[in-house]
Amino acid sequence: MKFINKFKSFSFDKRKKSKINYVIIHYTALENCEKAISHLCNENNKVSSHFIISQKGQIYTLVNEKYRAWHAGVSSWNGESDLNSSSIGIELDYSLKYKNNKFSKNMMRSLSLLLTYILKKYKINNRNVLGHSDIAPFRKKDPGEYFPWKFLYNKNIAFCPDKKNKIYLKILNKWFEKYHFNSKKKIIILLFNFIGYDTSLVVHNNYLFKKLIIAYQTHFIQSNINGIVDDKTFTYIKIHFLTLVLKKL
């Protein structure tokens, strides 16, 4: 794996946390990699990422990993609100509007190599490889509904709920009944909190709740992106929760 170090962003500062726990995947939404690099390296834009990967699979380093790049913005995960301080940001040269509208084989190959390197170097759990839409679901969509998460699952460099844990659903459902969780929305808010999503704005706001469901489906149930808590989505979220609980145990 080769890094290209010819471009540097000036939009960074010191990390406020020493431990790097997350990797956040973005797409550029610009016409090509050259324009994206120019945008990320223009200090007037006050935005940056540690890496950007081109359609050809070239990996450019824009900010040294020891520094805090400005890629996450207003975001939250697992109760953390300063994701910039505890994450590595990776931009992908991709936009639905232009010719770079595919996650190319070369790009994904380089992304898998880069993720493997980062996860090993910083001892990051693969469940902490996230999309921008996970940490900012009400304002961001990247890396989007066409991003091939399955490619990363198959290499064990991203988290995928284990469907074998479906056998424990009856126990979980009985627990919900026992403690009078009689609303799908209440159950999902509880489970999403455990998974890591910020649910603080959705309790009394069905519009934002739907956006949160879409963000989840965009990452984990790409065949079923409808913003509806149907049986498939509800079951999958519960299996996701059970997989995390059982891994901790």
C-alpha positions in Angstrom: 0.0 0.0 0.0 1.4 3.3 -1.1 0.5 6.8 0.2 0.8 9.9 -2.0 1.9 12.8 0.2 2.1 15.6 -2.3 -1.0 17.5 -1.1 -1.6 18.9 2.4 -4.6 20.4 4.1 -4.2 23.3 6.6 -7.5 22.6 8.2 -6.6 20.6 11.3 -5.7 21.1 15.0 -4.7 19.0 18.0 -6.8 16.0 19.0 -8.6 16.5 22.3 -8.4 12.8 22.9 -5.4 10.6 22.6 -7.2 7.4 21.7 -8.5 6.9 18.1 -11.6 4.7 18.3 -13.4 5.3 15.0 -13.0 5.4 11.2 -15.6 7.6 9.4 -16.2 7.0 5.7 -17.4 9.9 3.5 -17.8 10.6 -0.2 -16.7 13.8 -1.8 -19.8 14.6 -3.9 -17.5 16.6 -6.3 -16.7 16.0 -10.0 -13.4 14.3 -9.6 -10.5 13.6 -7.2 -8.5 16.7 -8.2 -11.4 19.1 -7.4 -12.0 17.2 -4.1 -8.3 17.6 -3.1 -8.4 21.2 -4.0 -11.5 21.8 -1.9 -10.1 19.8 1.1 -6.8 21.7 0.9 -8.3 25.1 0.7 -8.1 26.5 4.2 -10.9 28.9 3.6 -13.3 25.9 3.4 -12.4 24.7 6.9 -12.9 21.1 6.0 -10.4 18.2 5.7 -9.9 14.5 5.9 -6.9 12.3 6.7 -7.1 10.4 3.5 -8.8 10.6 0.1 -9.0 7.6 -2.3 -9.4 8.2 -6.0 -11.4 6.1 -8.5 -8.1 4.5 -9.6 -7.3 3.5 -6.0 -4.7 6.1 -5.3 -4.5 6.9 -1.6 -3.6 10.5 -0.8 -2.7 11.7 2.7 -4.0 15.2 3.4 -3.7 15.4 7.2 -1.3 13.5 9.5 -3.1 10.9 11.5 -1.9 12.3 14.8 -3.9 15.5 14.1 -7.6 16.2 14.3 -9.0 16.6 10.8 -12.3 18.4 10.3 -14.4 15.9 8.5 -17.2 14.8 10.9 -18.7 18.2 11.7 -21.7 18.3 14.1 -22.0 14.6 14.9 -22.5 12.1 17.7 -21.9 8.4 18.4 -22.0 6.5 21.6 -22.5 9.8 23.5 -19.4 11.4 21.9 -20.0 14.7 20.2 -16.4 15.4 19.1 -15.9 12.6 16.6 -13.1 14.6 14.9 -10.9 14.1 18.0 -11.4 10.3 18.2 -11.6 9.3 14.5 -9.8 8.9 11.2 -11.6 10.4 8.2 -11.5 8.8 4.8 -13.0 10.6 1.7 -13.9 8.6 -1.4 -13.9 10.2 -4.9 -17.6 9.6 -5.6 -20.6 11.5 -6.7 -23.9 10.3 -8.1 -24.1 13.4 -10.3 -20.8 12.9 -12.3 -18.8 10.2 -14.0 -17.2 9.1 -10.7 -20.6 7.6 -9.8 -19.3 4.1 -9.0 -17.3 2.7 -6.1 -14.7 1.2 -8.4 -12.9 -2.1 -7.7 -9.6 -0.2 -7.4 -11.1 2.2 -4.9 -12.6 -0.5 -2.8 -9.4 -2.6 -2.9 -7.4 0.4 -1.6 -10.1 1.2 1.0 -9.9 -2.4 2.4 -6.1 -2.1 2.6 -6.3 1.2 4.3 -8.9 0.1 6.8 -6.9 -3.0 7.6 -3.9 -0.9 8.3 -5.8 1.6 10.5 -7.8 -1.0 12.5 -4.6 -2.9 13.3 -2.5 0.2 14.1 -5.0 1.8 16.5 -6.7 -1.5 17.7 -10.1 -0.3 16.5 -13.1 -2.7 16.7 -14.7 -3.2 13.3 -18.0 -2.1 14.7 -16.5 1.4 14.8 -16.1 1.7 11.1 -19.0 4.1 10.4 -20.5 6.2 7.6 -20.9 9.9 7.9 -24.7 9.3 7.9 -24.4 7.1 11.0 -22.9 9.9 13.1 -24.9 12.8 11.5 -28.1 11.1 10.2 -30.2 14.2 10.1 -27.9 16.1 7.7 -25.7 13.6 5.9 -26.2 10.8 3.5 -22.7 9.6 2.7 -21.3 7.1 1.9 -24.8 6.5 0.6 -27.2 3.7 -0.4 -24.9 2.2 -3.1 -21.8 2.0 -0.9 -20.8 -1.7 -0.8 -20.7 -2.4 2.9 -20.9 -6.1 2.1 -17.5 -6.0 0.6 -16.1 -4.7 3.9 -18.2 -7.3 5.9 -16.7 -10.1 3.9 -13.2 -9.0 4.8 -14.2 -8.5 8.5 -13.2 -4.8 8.4 -16.8 -3.6 9.1 -19.5 -4.9 11.5 -22.4 -7.0 10.3 -25.1 -8.3 12.7 -25.0 -12.1 13.0 -28.3 -13.6 11.9 -27.6 -16.7 13.9 -28.6 -14.7 16.9 -32.2 -14.8 15.7 -32.7 -17.7 18.0 -32.6 -15.3 21.0 -35.4 -13.1 19.7 -38.1 -14.8 21.7 -36.2 -14.1 24.9 -35.7 -10.4 23.9 -39.3 -10.0 23.0 -40.5 -11.5 26.3 -38.2 -9.0 28.1 -39.9 -6.1 26.3 -43.3 -7.5 27.2 -42.3 -7.9 30.9 -41.2 -4.3 31.1 -44.1 -2.9 29.1 -42.2 -1.8 26.0 -45.4 -1.8 23.9 -44.2 0.6 21.2 -41.9 -0.2 18.2 -40.6 3.3 18.4 -39.7 3.1 22.1 -38.0 -0.2 21.5 -36.0 1.1 18.6 -34.9 4.2 20.5 -33.6 1.9 23.3 -31.7 -0.3 20.9 -30.3 2.5 18.8 -29.0 4.1 21.9 -27.1 0.9 22.7 -25.9 0.5 19.1 -24.5 4.1 19.2 -27.0 6.4 17.3 -28.0 9.7 18.8 -31.7 9.5 19.5 -32.1 12.7 21.5 -34.1 14.5 18.8 -36.4 11.7 17.7 -38.5 11.0 20.7 -41.1 13.6 19.8 -40.2 14.1 16.2 -41.5 11.4 13.7 -39.8 13.2 10.7 -36.4 12.9 12.3 -37.2 9.4 13.5 -37.8 8.4 9.9 -34.5 10.0 8.8 -32.8 7.9 11.5 -34.4 4.7 10.2 -33.3 5.6 6.7 -29.7 6.2 7.9 -29.7 2.8 9.6 -31.2 1.0 6.5 -28.7 2.8 4.2 -25.9 1.2 6.2 -27.3 -2.2 7.2 -30.4 -3.1 5.1 -29.7 -1.6 1.7 -32.3 -3.8 0.0 -35.0 -2.2 2.2 -34.5 1.6 2.4 -37.9 3.0 3.0 -37.8 4.8 6.4 -40.5 2.4 7.6 -40.2 0.2 10.7 -41.4 -2.9 8.9 -40.9 -6.4 10.2 -37.6 -6.8 8.3 -36.2 -3.7 9.8 -37.5 -4.2 13.3 -36.1 -7.8 13.4 -32.7 -6.7 12.0 -32.3 -4.0 14.6 -33.0 -6.5 17.4 -30.5 -9.0 15.9 -28.0 -6.1 15.7 -28.5 -5.4 19.4 -28.2 -9.1 20.3 -25.0 -9.5 18.4 -23.4 -6.6 20.2 -24.6 -7.9 23.6 -23.4 -11.4 23.0 -20.0 -10.2 21.8 -19.6 -8.2 25.0 -20.5 -11.3 27.1 
